[in-house]
Amino acid sequence: MADLGVKLLRTRWFVRAPIWAFRARLGFLFGGRLLLLEHTGRTSGKVRYVALETVARPGPDTVIIASGFGETSQWYRNLLADPHCRVSIGTGYRRSAVARPLEPAETATVLADYRVRHPKAYRKLSGIIEQATGRGIDTVPMVELSMS
C-alpha cells in the first residue's frame, strides 16, 4: 500500500488535481481535510499553489499542516522565506494567513494526537513517508497557519 501512496504523491497531475476544485470554490467537497495553500515563490516571486492535507485544527482560524517530504518541499521553503499566504479550506476562500514553523516539541504533541485520532491514517502515512524519504514520520516539519 505504501508503494502506491508514494507513487501517487510523486505523480504531478494527481497531487495538483484538487487545486482546480479549490479554485472553482468547491473546497467544501473535501470537508476540511484538504486545504489550498497560496504562497509566494521565494526566487520567482510568483504565486504558487499546493493542496495539502490538514493534520490538526486547534481552532477555527488555525490549521496545522505537515511537510511530508521534509525541509525540501518547495512550499515549505517558500513559507520560511515569506510566511504571508492565503488559505482556502472548507467554505473559506483565499483567507489571509501567516505561517509559523512548529518547534519539535509542538510537532511531537500534534503527531501524538493525530496517532490517537486517526490510527489507520497514521500507520499508512507513516509508511508512505518512511518509504518516500527514508526518514521517520517524527522528523516531518509542521507549520501552523493562522488565518485572519
Secondary structure by P-SEA (a helix, b strand, c coil): caaaaaaaaacccccccaaaaaaacccccccccbbbbbbbccccccbbbbbbbbcccccccbbbbbcccccccaaaaaaaacccbbbbccccccccbbbbbbcaaaaaaaaaaaaaacaaaaaaaaaaaaaacccccccbbbbbbbcc
